[in-house]
Amino acid sequence: MEDELRCPVCCRFFTKPVLMPCAHSLCVACALSCQEPAQNLLPQSMSSACSESDSGTVISDHTSLLDFPDIDKLSIVSETDSGVVCNSRPSSYVGTPSVANIFLQSLQSCSYGIKCTVCERLVFLDDNGALSLPTNRILEAIVHKYQNQSKKVDIKCERCLADHRTATAMCEQCEVFFCDICRDQCHPSEGAYAKHNLVDPTQGDMILKYKRRNSRDHKCMEHPSESLGMYCMSCRLPVCCACAKDGRHMTHEVQPMPAMCKKQKSELSQNLQALSEKAKSGTEFIQRLKKMAESVSGNCAEFEKTVVAQCDALIEVIKQRKAELLENVAEEKALKVRTLKEQVSDCTALLQRTTGLLQFCIEVLKESDATSFLQVSPGLISRVATADANFNKEMELAPRVSPEFELTLDNTPAVHAIQNMSFFQMKAPGSPVIIPQECSCENNSVTIAWAPQMGSVVEAYTLELDDGNGGDFRVVYVGREMICTVDGLHFNSIYNARVKAHNHAGESDYSDIISLQTAEVAWFTFDPAMTHQDVVLGNGNTTISCSTFDHRVALGSVGFSKGVHYWEVIFDRYDNHTDPSVGVCRFDVDKSVILGKEDKAWSMYIDEKRSWFMHRDEHTNRTDGGIRCGSTIGVLLDLNQHTLSYFVDDLPHGPIAFTNLHGVFFPAVSINRDVQVTLRAGLVPPLDNSSEGEYE
């Protein structure tokens, strides 16, 4: 608490603190040192404006409000939320030509100003300057109590003053200090004194000082003979009755001080309770953080072991692969050596045969007998020619294999993988956080937005919604997006939504549940996508007309499956005795025939004299009374009672048209040439409606 008890200017404990209108406090000496002439605290343009106002020049609203953008224009009538506060103002502004002149006239009565060192708001004061600010008595008392806590207070017994024995207790009811002996003699714990409360002498001394301080009446600075018994709501200051009736607070709202004190204490207690709960939660969170910090070392050691084991396993794989690669190299070496040796052997044998033939031929050439030579020469010539022709082929002058190892080890992918080897999320993600300010409802659609928990790796989200009646949750979306709109819900229903996140390691807990309420009534128009192409829409899709002689159907943009709904169709144009049809249908109704001709539509078709209900091309319940230009047909769809009924010009028309309606129904109208109608949606059913149920 010590920081609350130190002045923001001198940083020492408050000495005679004064309370600023912005609710911050300063030592009175610090406030006096901080105050300046009012003109010094105003922008130059504002100072000149004040000078012009002093000289009688009228300052226009346009000029002054643009020149002073940092000043709250409401400060002249409310000091609670403005950036500028005038502590001395005229009590009436009657006849002032403009807001700017009111503000300037108010400043003319201010001699000094202080800029709060905490919130930097400007406070303008009268001729007394900071001395006109009220003393913050409660802060002064708390500082005094805080400073005296460390001091040993020697309080004497009030029953044995001659013996000077030190008091050991004080009776809160009797307001008397006792030593142990006198307490036993004069204040026994039974009988009439049994319910008296004995407290520590130091605490008793503080209680007595507090009672004495509260027993003194606080006097008004402007009316010294008057006690402060009222509280000004505008200035947030205690005032006397004279100030409230005839003084500068006469136009302000004032309340009795005891009632305001009780109200403010109650409000402060409630706020403190809420803040205390948050502080308790913060304390528990800090304790959890401390425990988590203590467990970090152990978790780190375990994680280091895991990293070392994984790296060692990787090294073992590399060693194993190294051995395999070296074995492949050895096999390649043996193959090359064996191949070259085989080639050497083959070439040596060929060379030996060739050398033998050469030597034999040389010996034959030495023969001198022509007959003998010619006998063998043709064969030798052929053999030598053949050997010469085949020598290069048989000798294989090129080596069968290269002595070089024409291989390379491609380790680039492995090196890249090792260099990029890093940690990744091994745990399931944390619970997503739903963002309330980005969630919304429109008609029977809800939009939910969420964000991942910080540090979580999320591959997909699952959004679940209940049935709008407290039932089970069901999945409505799975994907990576973090916003989803769900259409086709019930009206006037509260839907609960929750989200969870997934990744390869698992799924998170569900987020906190958010509740969203759909609209009570359905605001809808004609839907261009669900309307026949011959129908012409206008007036924001609320008015339709048609140029063909055949009936064409237009559907509303909202389907109903629950609740009570009422809408009206107004006939802006009605000529040539045509018979438009109004009712409800399924979304896949045939839009090229009159409404009610097939089993997917329920309608009433009407002309200028009478009407019929129609479903599956069956015409029932002829009712007298028709329409003209300007007439209104009201449609009441009660899906709580599963009925459909009609009104013409606000009066019930015929009996209940259809019963046993279940499923999803869309408002629909079929018209042809010479008819134009306008839709009015979101209406409350007529008062004479006897249907029961909750309106939506």
Wavefront OBJ file of the C-alpha trace (Angstrom):
o trace
v 0.000 0.000 0.000
v 2.982 2.302 0.455
v 2.929 3.492 -3.175
v -0.634 4.743 -2.637
v 0.570 6.867 0.303
v 3.354 8.720 -1.512
v 2.963 12.000 -3.367
v 3.572 11.646 -7.143
v 5.563 14.919 -7.100
v 7.904 14.669 -4.093
v 7.657 10.839 -3.753
v 7.457 11.202 0.044
v 4.556 10.359 2.302
v 1.704 12.807 1.811
v 1.773 15.871 4.015
v -1.567 17.664 4.237
v -2.810 16.138 0.977
v -5.342 18.043 -1.127
v -7.795 16.316 -3.453
v -7.815 17.287 -7.139
v -11.079 17.164 -9.151
v -9.550 14.315 -11.177
v -9.485 12.213 -7.941
v -5.682 12.311 -7.604
v -4.004 13.888 -4.577
v -0.933 16.076 -3.999
v 0.793 17.464 -0.946
v -0.459 20.987 -0.446
v 3.102 22.278 -0.793
v 3.588 20.305 -4.010
v 0.273 21.594 -5.352
v 1.353 25.178 -4.619
v 4.682 24.590 -6.364
v 2.948 23.091 -9.395
v 0.325 25.785 -9.856
v 0.844 28.352 -12.603
v -1.079 31.313 -13.914
v -4.033 30.005 -15.885
v -2.895 31.719 -19.083
v 0.375 29.748 -19.062
v -1.443 26.423 -19.275
v -3.620 27.301 -22.267
v -2.621 26.915 -25.935
v -1.551 30.161 -27.566
v -4.675 30.269 -29.702
v -6.818 29.834 -26.613
v -4.963 32.542 -24.689
v -5.562 34.959 -27.541
v -9.207 33.919 -27.596
v -9.493 34.700 -23.899
v -7.888 38.085 -24.535
v -10.367 38.808 -27.308
v -13.186 37.756 -25.001
v -11.881 40.148 -22.331
v -11.914 42.976 -24.851
v -15.530 42.289 -25.766
v -14.887 40.395 -28.987
v -17.335 37.567 -29.655
v -15.591 34.273 -30.405
v -17.433 32.039 -32.841
v -18.136 28.409 -32.058
v -16.514 27.318 -35.287
v -13.192 28.988 -34.611
v -12.884 28.117 -30.925
v -13.887 24.470 -31.178
v -11.399 23.843 -33.966
v -8.631 25.673 -32.129
v -9.029 23.671 -28.921
v -9.285 20.017 -30.069
v -7.762 18.636 -26.840
v -10.364 20.266 -24.559
v -13.606 18.479 -23.797
v -16.400 20.876 -24.740
v -18.635 19.366 -22.029
v -16.265 20.486 -19.301
v -18.345 23.671 -18.841
v -21.303 21.613 -17.676
v -19.676 18.420 -16.373
v -16.288 18.172 -14.708
v -16.367 14.403 -14.369
v -15.165 13.254 -17.796
v -13.408 16.263 -19.274
v -9.751 16.961 -19.693
v -10.151 20.463 -18.291
v -11.743 21.257 -14.945
v -12.712 24.708 -13.711
v -12.834 24.869 -9.921
v -14.589 28.240 -9.875
v -17.356 28.834 -12.398
v -20.316 31.157 -12.809
v -23.524 29.677 -11.480
v -25.573 30.566 -14.551
v -24.861 30.788 -18.264
v -28.177 32.366 -19.314
v -27.754 34.630 -22.306
v -24.335 33.274 -23.318
v -24.188 33.294 -27.121
v -22.220 30.066 -27.637
v -20.572 27.072 -26.014
v -17.129 28.526 -26.698
v -17.986 31.846 -25.013
v -19.393 29.978 -21.993
v -16.079 28.169 -21.670
v -14.032 31.342 -22.108
v -16.136 33.248 -19.568
v -15.630 30.383 -17.146
v -11.867 30.578 -17.580
v -11.849 34.333 -16.977
v -12.778 33.712 -13.341
v -9.779 31.365 -12.902
v -6.420 32.808 -11.841
v -4.350 29.670 -11.430
v -4.102 26.223 -12.949
v -2.476 22.904 -12.152
v -1.643 20.120 -14.566
v -2.072 16.787 -12.783
v 1.206 14.888 -12.875
v -0.632 11.548 -13.004
v -3.372 11.971 -15.627
v -2.190 15.327 -17.132
v -5.630 16.889 -16.824
v -5.803 20.638 -16.409
v -7.411 22.011 -13.249
v -8.226 25.735 -13.199
v -8.569 27.421 -9.805
v -9.725 30.749 -8.405
v -7.608 33.376 -6.627
v -6.884 31.032 -3.697
v -5.120 28.616 -6.036
v -4.269 25.202 -4.585
v -5.471 26.346 -1.150
v -9.050 26.168 -2.458
v -8.712 22.438 -3.016
v -10.320 20.277 -0.291
v -8.131 18.374 2.151
v -8.092 14.625 1.575
v -8.743 13.814 5.230
v -9.053 10.072 4.879
v -5.731 9.845 3.032
v -4.141 11.998 5.713
v -5.504 9.686 8.422
v -4.270 6.546 6.645
v -0.779 8.025 6.215
v -0.712 8.947 9.912
v -1.849 5.435 10.865
v 0.693 3.813 8.548
v 3.581 5.892 9.893
v 2.616 5.180 13.514
v 2.374 1.415 13.054
v 6.123 1.024 13.482
v 6.193 3.236 16.563
v 5.709 1.717 19.992
v 2.883 3.544 21.749
v 3.135 3.392 25.558
v -0.413 3.912 26.831
v -1.007 4.046 30.583
v -3.876 2.492 32.504
v -6.569 5.056 33.238
v -7.571 3.386 36.542
v -4.176 3.353 38.280
v -2.416 6.459 37.059
v -0.454 6.748 40.293
v 1.228 3.383 39.739
v 1.931 4.186 36.067
v 1.158 0.663 34.933
v 1.038 0.141 31.184
v -2.377 -0.525 29.674
v -2.884 -3.964 28.182
v -6.428 -3.579 26.838
v -9.108 -1.040 26.050
v -12.867 -1.524 26.257
v -14.359 -0.364 22.979
v -17.725 0.367 24.645
v -16.407 2.050 27.828
v -13.521 3.769 25.964
v -11.243 3.168 28.988
v -7.712 1.715 29.031
v -6.983 -0.992 31.647
v -3.931 -2.809 32.908
v -4.326 -6.498 33.736
v -5.024 -5.864 37.431
v -7.579 -3.094 36.885
v -9.273 -5.054 34.113
v -9.883 -7.979 36.443
v -11.086 -5.688 39.239
v -13.133 -3.113 37.354
v -14.097 -4.843 34.122
v -14.830 -8.535 34.681
v -15.691 -10.713 31.713
v -19.070 -11.720 33.087
v -22.254 -9.946 33.998
v -22.984 -6.580 32.378
v -19.504 -6.476 30.805
v -19.750 -9.874 29.123
v -20.629 -8.360 25.728
v -18.019 -5.597 25.847
v -15.226 -5.863 23.320
v -11.620 -5.582 24.581
v -8.996 -4.584 22.016
v -5.264 -3.948 21.964
v -4.318 -0.515 23.389
v -2.715 0.627 20.133
v -5.808 -0.342 18.186
v -7.975 1.287 20.833
v -6.008 4.515 20.549
v -6.641 4.565 16.778
v -10.351 3.870 17.343
v -10.652 6.795 19.757
v -8.784 9.137 17.408
v -11.062 8.108 14.564
v -14.182 8.686 16.672
v -12.940 12.080 17.847
v -12.099 13.095 14.295
v -15.526 12.023 13.034
v -17.264 13.743 15.924
v -15.961 17.117 14.816
v -18.219 18.878 12.343
v -16.530 19.836 9.077
v -17.227 23.463 8.297
v -17.776 25.033 4.891
v -14.885 27.176 3.630
v -17.254 29.789 2.166
v -19.725 29.689 5.081
v -17.676 28.979 8.233
v -20.786 28.802 10.388
v -22.349 26.065 8.257
v -21.549 22.342 8.478
v -20.957 20.239 5.379
v -24.127 18.203 5.191
v -24.810 17.926 1.442
v -22.914 16.486 -1.533
v -22.751 18.199 -4.942
v -23.124 15.597 -7.707
v -21.685 17.881 -10.393
v -18.576 19.073 -8.549
v -18.191 15.905 -6.471
v -17.621 17.949 -3.334
v -19.238 18.193 0.117
v -21.174 21.464 0.450
v -23.286 23.145 3.080
v -26.964 23.986 2.791
v -26.163 27.637 2.074
v -23.988 26.674 -0.921
v -26.764 24.439 -2.236
v -29.467 27.082 -1.890
v -27.804 30.415 -2.634
v -24.165 29.741 -3.510
v -22.430 28.629 -6.659
v -23.878 25.123 -6.301
v -27.488 26.315 -6.393
v -27.988 25.024 -9.974
v -26.263 21.717 -9.300
v -27.817 18.465 -8.177
v -27.126 17.848 -4.474
v -27.833 14.861 -2.241
v -27.732 14.339 1.552
v -24.209 13.416 2.557
v -25.113 10.337 4.695
v -27.141 8.827 1.836
v -24.378 9.519 -0.688
v -21.760 8.159 1.712
v -23.753 4.953 2.144
v -24.278 4.640 -1.595
v -20.600 5.300 -2.404
v -19.434 2.851 0.279
v -21.761 0.212 -1.114
v -20.506 0.804 -4.650
v -16.870 0.792 -3.503
v -17.459 -2.417 -1.540
v -18.950 -4.105 -4.579
v -16.056 -2.981 -6.765
v -13.583 -4.109 -4.111
v -15.302 -7.475 -3.935
v -15.004 -7.899 -7.706
v -11.391 -6.722 -7.655
v -10.648 -8.981 -4.688
v -11.912 -11.980 -6.627
v -9.662 -11.048 -9.537
v -6.738 -10.550 -7.151
v -7.448 -13.965 -5.664
v -7.465 -15.490 -9.125
v -4.235 -13.630 -9.904
v -2.644 -14.979 -6.716
v -3.650 -18.522 -7.579
v -2.317 -18.024 -11.097
v 1.011 -16.759 -9.738
v 1.244 -19.823 -7.491
v 0.645 -22.030 -10.506
v 3.331 -20.127 -12.387
v 5.776 -20.667 -9.516
v 5.047 -24.388 -9.486
v 5.471 -24.457 -13.238
v 8.805 -22.617 -12.891
v 9.944 -25.194 -10.340
v 9.024 -28.043 -12.666
v 10.864 -26.521 -15.634
v 14.267 -27.911 -14.565
v 12.972 -31.464 -14.225
v 11.067 -31.244 -17.477
v 14.135 -29.758 -19.166
v 16.316 -32.693 -18.005
v 13.767 -35.158 -19.359
v 13.549 -33.260 -22.599
v 17.359 -33.145 -22.910
v 17.441 -36.915 -22.536
v 14.880 -37.209 -25.289
v 16.875 -34.889 -27.594
v 20.115 -36.779 -26.888
v 18.399 -40.116 -27.515
v 16.925 -38.874 -30.795
v 20.277 -37.452 -31.949
v 22.084 -40.659 -30.939
v 19.528 -42.655 -32.869
v 20.140 -40.402 -35.859
v 23.906 -40.939 -35.501
v 23.376 -44.708 -35.369
v 21.338 -44.545 -38.559
v 24.113 -42.555 -40.215
v 26.740 -45.076 -39.049
v 24.649 -47.963 -40.342
v 24.195 -46.223 -43.646
v 27.923 -45.477 -43.730
v 28.708 -49.189 -43.332
v 26.272 -50.052 -46.115
v 27.797 -47.481 -48.447
v 31.359 -48.672 -47.706
v 30.255 -52.245 -48.370
v 28.885 -51.116 -51.720
v 32.223 -49.448 -52.484
v 34.110 -52.666 -51.611
v 31.818 -54.689 -53.903
v 32.420 -52.203 -56.702
v 36.161 -52.483 -56.152
v 36.103 -56.287 -56.319
v 34.027 -56.200 -59.472
v 36.414 -53.788 -61.194
v 39.498 -55.816 -60.213
v 37.917 -59.097 -61.317
v 36.802 -57.631 -64.643
v 40.220 -56.143 -65.412
v 41.993 -59.386 -64.488
v 39.690 -61.352 -66.793
v 40.449 -58.883 -69.597
v 44.190 -59.188 -68.943
v 43.931 -62.988 -69.095
v 41.945 -62.917 -72.334
v 44.315 -60.411 -73.976
v 47.386 -62.393 -72.861
v 46.042 -65.588 -74.396
v 45.325 -63.790 -77.688
v 48.760 -62.228 -77.695
v 50.368 -65.623 -77.128
v 48.491 -67.135 -80.062
v 49.403 -64.196 -82.283
v 53.095 -64.349 -81.268
v 53.195 -68.097 -81.971
v 51.709 -67.529 -85.456
v 54.292 -64.816 -86.153
v 57.172 -67.010 -85.122
v 55.827 -69.949 -87.203
v 55.425 -67.759 -90.281
v 58.945 -66.393 -89.889
v 60.291 -69.932 -89.878
v 58.222 -70.745 -93.001
v 59.683 -67.726 -94.800
v 63.116 -69.230 -94.280
v 62.189 -72.287 -96.463
v 64.217 -72.281 -99.728
v 62.237 -75.015 -101.457
v 59.593 -73.273 -103.521
v 57.437 -76.363 -103.843
v 57.341 -76.863 -100.121
v 56.678 -73.092 -99.466
v 53.839 -72.821 -101.946
v 52.298 -75.896 -100.442
v 51.631 -74.000 -97.077
v 51.789 -70.348 -98.071
v 48.149 -69.902 -99.182
v 46.856 -71.174 -95.854
v 49.280 -69.063 -93.805
v 48.411 -65.963 -95.786
v 44.735 -66.513 -94.984
v 45.395 -67.181 -91.292
v 47.617 -64.082 -90.917
v 45.105 -61.888 -92.773
v 42.278 -63.140 -90.565
v 44.355 -62.678 -87.394
v 45.263 -59.150 -88.489
v 41.653 -58.286 -89.248
v 40.333 -59.619 -85.919
v 43.210 -58.559 -83.682
v 41.750 -55.222 -82.555
v 38.341 -56.818 -81.941
v 39.692 -59.723 -79.961
v 42.316 -57.720 -78.099
v 39.688 -55.161 -76.691
v 42.161 -52.323 -76.601
v 39.728 -50.352 -74.377
v 39.432 -51.445 -70.733
v 36.196 -53.197 -69.896
v 35.717 -51.045 -66.751
v 37.179 -47.763 -65.598
v 39.664 -47.828 -62.759
v 37.990 -44.660 -61.462
v 34.940 -44.797 -59.154
v 32.431 -42.878 -61.247
v 29.992 -42.539 -58.326
v 29.174 -39.680 -55.954
v 27.436 -39.626 -52.575
v 24.416 -37.278 -52.651
v 24.183 -36.161 -49.028
v 22.605 -32.771 -49.755
v 19.046 -33.788 -48.711
v 20.347 -35.352 -45.529
v 22.512 -32.316 -44.702
v 19.577 -30.005 -45.393
v 17.312 -32.115 -43.205
v 19.833 -32.115 -40.351
v 20.389 -28.370 -40.628
v 16.630 -27.774 -40.517
v 16.056 -30.265 -37.779
v 14.212 -28.419 -35.001
v 11.587 -28.803 -32.325
v 7.904 -28.933 -33.159
v 4.737 -29.030 -31.105
v 4.433 -32.409 -29.483
v 1.320 -31.635 -27.399
v -2.281 -31.103 -28.276
v -3.202 -27.409 -28.744
v -4.633 -25.290 -25.965
v -8.289 -24.367 -25.835
v -9.263 -21.737 -28.427
v -10.542 -18.380 -27.205
v -13.890 -17.082 -28.494
v -13.805 -13.331 -29.287
v -17.140 -11.918 -28.016
v -16.781 -8.514 -29.684
v -16.567 -10.175 -33.098
v -19.539 -12.492 -32.549
v -22.962 -11.330 -33.676
v -26.562 -12.337 -34.392
v -28.757 -11.295 -37.287
v -32.280 -12.632 -37.715
v -31.923 -16.411 -37.337
v -28.191 -16.480 -38.092
v -25.264 -16.329 -35.671
v -21.616 -15.568 -36.354
v -18.903 -16.931 -34.053
v -15.250 -15.838 -34.181
v -12.362 -17.293 -32.220
v -8.565 -17.292 -31.947
v -6.018 -20.009 -31.072
v -4.343 -20.095 -27.702
v -0.968 -18.372 -27.895
v 1.794 -20.808 -28.855
v -0.561 -23.551 -30.041
v -0.116 -25.306 -33.387
v -3.572 -25.893 -34.847
v -4.439 -27.905 -37.942
v -8.237 -27.589 -37.728
v -11.085 -26.367 -35.544
v -14.446 -27.913 -34.672
v -17.379 -25.588 -33.928
v -20.327 -27.044 -32.038
v -23.772 -25.540 -31.430
v -26.649 -26.772 -29.289
v -30.276 -26.905 -30.446
v -31.247 -23.515 -28.986
v -33.189 -25.189 -26.196
v -30.426 -26.445 -23.890
v -30.036 -29.722 -25.797
v -26.951 -31.633 -26.883
v -24.172 -29.983 -28.868
v -23.710 -30.914 -32.501
v -20.900 -30.220 -34.976
v -21.674 -27.411 -37.438
v -18.201 -26.667 -38.841
v -14.781 -28.345 -39.176
v -11.910 -26.495 -40.867
v -9.013 -24.071 -40.540
v -11.048 -20.847 -40.616
v -11.516 -18.918 -37.371
v -14.944 -17.430 -38.097
v -18.180 -19.157 -39.032
v -21.757 -18.046 -39.727
v -24.557 -20.538 -39.076
v -27.877 -19.867 -40.840
v -31.347 -21.339 -40.555
v -31.654 -21.293 -36.757
v -34.801 -20.783 -34.687
v -35.923 -17.252 -33.869
v -36.005 -15.958 -30.294
v -33.739 -18.780 -29.122
v -30.509 -18.763 -27.139
v -27.795 -20.871 -28.756
v -24.654 -21.991 -26.930
v -21.479 -22.375 -28.981
v -18.061 -23.849 -28.222
v -14.886 -24.552 -30.197
v -12.037 -27.015 -29.892
v -8.745 -27.265 -31.805
v -6.930 -30.242 -33.348
v -3.402 -31.116 -34.445
v -1.439 -34.317 -35.097
v -0.891 -34.833 -31.364
v -4.536 -34.644 -30.313
v -7.329 -32.206 -29.623
v -7.785 -29.426 -27.085
v -10.385 -28.919 -24.428
v -13.452 -26.950 -25.445
v -13.369 -23.177 -25.258
v -15.574 -21.274 -22.867
v -19.193 -21.366 -24.012
v -20.683 -18.227 -25.551
v -24.456 -17.700 -25.676
v -26.037 -15.894 -28.625
v -29.715 -15.015 -28.970
v -31.416 -14.878 -32.333
v -33.856 -12.092 -33.154
v -37.281 -12.053 -31.499
v -39.022 -11.265 -34.773
v -38.053 -12.016 -38.342
v -37.018 -9.068 -40.466
v -36.955 -10.351 -44.029
v -37.481 -9.330 -47.640
v -38.124 -11.155 -50.892
v -35.113 -13.274 -51.870
v -33.980 -12.661 -55.490
v -32.271 -16.072 -55.570
v -35.503 -17.873 -54.608
v -37.866 -15.810 -56.762
v -38.984 -16.528 -60.335
v -36.983 -14.595 -62.896
v -40.122 -12.927 -64.324
v -40.777 -11.193 -61.001
v -39.406 -7.632 -60.785
v -38.073 -6.631 -57.347
v -37.696 -3.099 -56.023
v -37.655 -0.930 -52.900
v -34.886 -2.929 -51.281
v -36.463 -6.260 -52.332
v -39.675 -5.508 -50.397
v -41.831 -4.669 -53.459
v -42.571 -7.024 -56.383
v -44.463 -6.841 -59.664
v -44.796 -9.081 -62.727
v -45.256 -8.519 -66.468
v -46.607 -11.957 -67.443
v -50.199 -13.206 -67.472
v -49.117 -16.416 -65.728
v -48.632 -16.531 -61.965
v -45.046 -16.270 -60.726
v -43.926 -17.014 -57.156
v -41.631 -14.923 -54.942
v -40.211 -16.363 -51.692
v -39.081 -14.599 -48.511
v -35.436 -14.654 -47.467
v -36.099 -16.455 -44.151
v -37.529 -19.881 -43.366
v -39.478 -20.645 -40.158
v -39.580 -23.876 -38.194
v -40.580 -22.677 -34.715
v -42.500 -19.874 -32.982
v -45.235 -17.424 -33.981
v -44.675 -15.118 -36.966
v -46.813 -12.434 -38.552
v -46.258 -10.392 -41.701
v -48.384 -8.356 -44.099
v -48.672 -7.943 -47.856
v -49.909 -4.525 -49.036
v -51.490 -4.218 -52.504
v -50.005 -1.103 -54.085
v -51.663 -1.849 -57.456
v -54.591 -4.162 -58.206
v -56.292 -4.110 -61.650
v -58.354 -6.300 -64.001
v -59.908 -8.572 -61.377
v -56.829 -10.780 -60.975
v -56.495 -13.204 -58.052
v -53.113 -13.029 -56.257
v -52.177 -15.795 -53.801
v -50.473 -15.329 -50.392
v -49.162 -17.969 -47.993
v -46.194 -20.223 -47.229
v -44.277 -22.921 -49.065
v -41.228 -25.175 -49.087
v -38.004 -23.821 -50.544
v -38.271 -26.092 -53.647
v -41.802 -25.118 -54.616
v -42.660 -24.758 -58.318
v -42.359 -21.012 -58.910
v -44.078 -20.981 -62.322
v -47.624 -21.828 -61.125
v -50.049 -20.174 -58.736
v -49.122 -20.665 -55.090
v -51.036 -23.599 -53.567
v -51.453 -25.602 -56.742
v -49.009 -28.300 -55.584
v -48.389 -30.089 -52.299
v -45.438 -27.871 -51.324
v -47.494 -24.702 -50.863
v -50.349 -23.518 -48.613
v -52.092 -20.306 -49.679
v -55.160 -18.113 -49.899
v -56.014 -16.678 -53.299
v -58.407 -13.721 -53.342
v -60.123 -11.328 -55.695
v -62.262 -8.221 -55.145
v -65.254 -10.208 -53.754
v -64.196 -13.489 -52.126
v -61.338 -15.853 -51.331
v -60.468 -19.582 -51.132
v -57.784 -21.564 -49.296
v -55.727 -23.770 -51.613
v -53.345 -26.704 -51.133
v -52.598 -29.471 -53.682
v -54.914 -27.606 -56.060
v -57.847 -28.234 -53.692
v -60.027 -25.147 -53.054
v -61.747 -24.940 -49.645
v -63.570 -22.528 -47.288
v -64.880 -19.897 -49.663
v -65.126 -16.647 -47.680
v -66.884 -13.463 -48.740
v -64.914 -10.236 -48.752
v -62.123 -9.277 -51.133
v -59.381 -6.752 -51.717
v -58.859 -3.549 -53.596
v -55.884 -1.246 -54.177
v -54.415 -0.391 -50.769
v -55.766 -3.494 -49.001
v -53.574 -5.462 -46.607
v -53.426 -9.228 -46.133
v -51.905 -10.381 -42.848
v -50.424 -13.875 -42.569
v -50.188 -15.509 -39.123
v -47.956 -18.600 -39.034
v -48.171 -20.227 -35.593
v -45.659 -23.089 -35.548
v -46.236 -23.648 -31.838
v -49.815 -24.655 -32.706
v -48.829 -25.661 -36.292
v -51.527 -23.489 -37.904
v -51.830 -20.849 -40.635
v -54.534 -18.141 -40.613
v -55.242 -14.856 -42.409
v -56.340 -11.265 -41.772
v -57.690 -8.784 -44.339
v -57.374 -5.128 -43.418
v -56.609 -6.089 -39.770
v -59.732 -8.280 -39.406
v -59.727 -12.097 -39.207
v -60.618 -13.588 -42.587
v -62.278 -16.991 -42.520
v -61.448 -19.852 -40.156
v -57.972 -21.216 -39.485
v -56.811 -21.995 -42.998
v -54.436 -24.909 -42.416
v -53.418 -27.125 -39.480
v -50.811 -29.795 -38.780
v -47.985 -27.760 -40.368
v -44.544 -29.230 -39.576
v -41.143 -28.477 -41.045
v -39.568 -25.357 -42.522
v -41.827 -22.797 -44.244
v -40.932 -19.735 -46.322
v -43.256 -16.737 -46.762
v -44.452 -16.637 -50.379
v -46.612 -14.608 -52.775
v -47.683 -15.424 -56.334
v -48.805 -12.585 -58.627
v -49.273 -11.947 -62.297
v -49.721 -8.909 -64.465
v -51.469 -5.773 -63.100
v -50.531 -6.504 -59.460
v -47.856 -4.892 -57.296
v -47.399 -5.716 -53.602
v -45.113 -4.564 -50.772
v -43.971 -6.771 -47.899
v -43.910 -5.663 -44.229
v -42.098 -8.109 -41.940
v -41.285 -8.377 -38.257
v -44.760 -7.422 -37.028
v -46.500 -8.333 -33.777
v -49.637 -10.477 -34.304
v -53.006 -8.691 -33.912
v -54.395 -8.411 -30.392
v -57.385 -10.624 -31.104
v -55.090 -13.491 -32.001
v -55.883 -16.404 -29.719
v -52.839 -18.467 -30.561
v -50.599 -19.362 -27.708
v -46.858 -19.557 -27.707
v -43.816 -17.454 -27.482
v -43.517 -14.865 -30.213
v -40.348 -14.922 -32.245
l 1 2 3 4 5 6 7 8 9 10 11 12 13 14 15 16 17 18 19 20 21 22 23 24 25 26 27 28 29 30 31 32 33 34 35 36 37 38 39 40 41 42 43 44 45 46 47 48 49 50 51 52 53 54 55 56 57 58 59 60 61 62 63 64 65 66 67 68 69 70 71 72 73 74 75 76 77 78 79 80 81 82 83 84 85 86 87 88 89 90 91 92 93 94 95 96 97 98 99 100 101 102 103 104 105 106 107 108 109 110 111 112 113 114 115 116 117 118 119 120 121 122 123 124 125 126 127 128 129 130 131 132 133 134 135 136 137 138 139 140 141 142 143 144 145 146 147 148 149 150 151 152 153 154 155 156 157 158 159 160 161 162 163 164 165 166 167 168 169 170 171 172 173 174 175 176 177 178 179 180 181 182 183 184 185 186 187 188 189 190 191 192 193 194 195 196 197 198 199 200 201 202 203 204 205 206 207 208 209 210 211 212 213 214 215 216 217 218 219 220 221 222 223 224 225 226 227 228 229 230 231 232 233 234 235 236 237 238 239 240 241 242 243 244 245 246 247 248 249 250 251 252 253 254 255 256 257 258 259 260 261 262 263 264 265 266 267 268 269 270 271 272 273 274 275 276 277 278 279 280 281 282 283 284 285 286 287 288 289 290 291 292 293 294 295 296 297 298 299 300 301 302 303 304 305 306 307 308 309 310 311 312 313 314 315 316 317 318 319 320 321 322 323 324 325 326 327 328 329 330 331 332 333 334 335 336 337 338 339 340 341 342 343 344 345 346 347 348 349 350 351 352 353 354 355 356 357 358 359 360 361 362 363 364 365 366 367 368 369 370 371 372 373 374 375 376 377 378 379 380 381 382 383 384 385 386 387 388 389 390 391 392 393 394 395 396 397 398 399 400 401 402 403 404 405 406 407 408 409 410 411 412 413 414 415 416 417 418 419 420 421 422 423 424 425 426 427 428 429 430 431 432 433 434 435 436 437 438 439 440 441 442 443 444 445 446 447 448 449 450 451 452 453 454 455 456 457 458 459 460 461 462 463 464 465 466 467 468 469 470 471 472 473 474 475 476 477 478 479 480 481 482 483 484 485 486 487 488 489 490 491 492 493 494 495 496 497 498 499 500 501 502 503 504 505 506 507 508 509 510 511 512 513 514 515 516 517 518 519 520 521 522 523 524 525 526 527 528 529 530 531 532 533 534 535 536 537 538 539 540 541 542 543 544 545 546 547 548 549 550 551 552 553 554 555 556 557 558 559 560 561 562 563 564 565 566 567 568 569 570 571 572 573 574 575 576 577 578 579 580 581 582 583 584 585 586 587 588 589 590 591 592 593 594 595 596 597 598 599 600 601 602 603 604 605 606 607 608 609 610 611 612 613 614 615 616 617 618 619 620 621 622 623 624 625 626 627 628 629 630 631 632 633 634 635 636 637 638 639 640 641 642 643 644 645 646 647 648 649 650 651 652 653 654 655 656 657 658 659 660 661 662 663 664 665 666 667 668 669 670 671 672 673 674 675 676 677 678 679 680 681 682 683 684 685 686 687 688 689 690 691 692 693 694 695 696
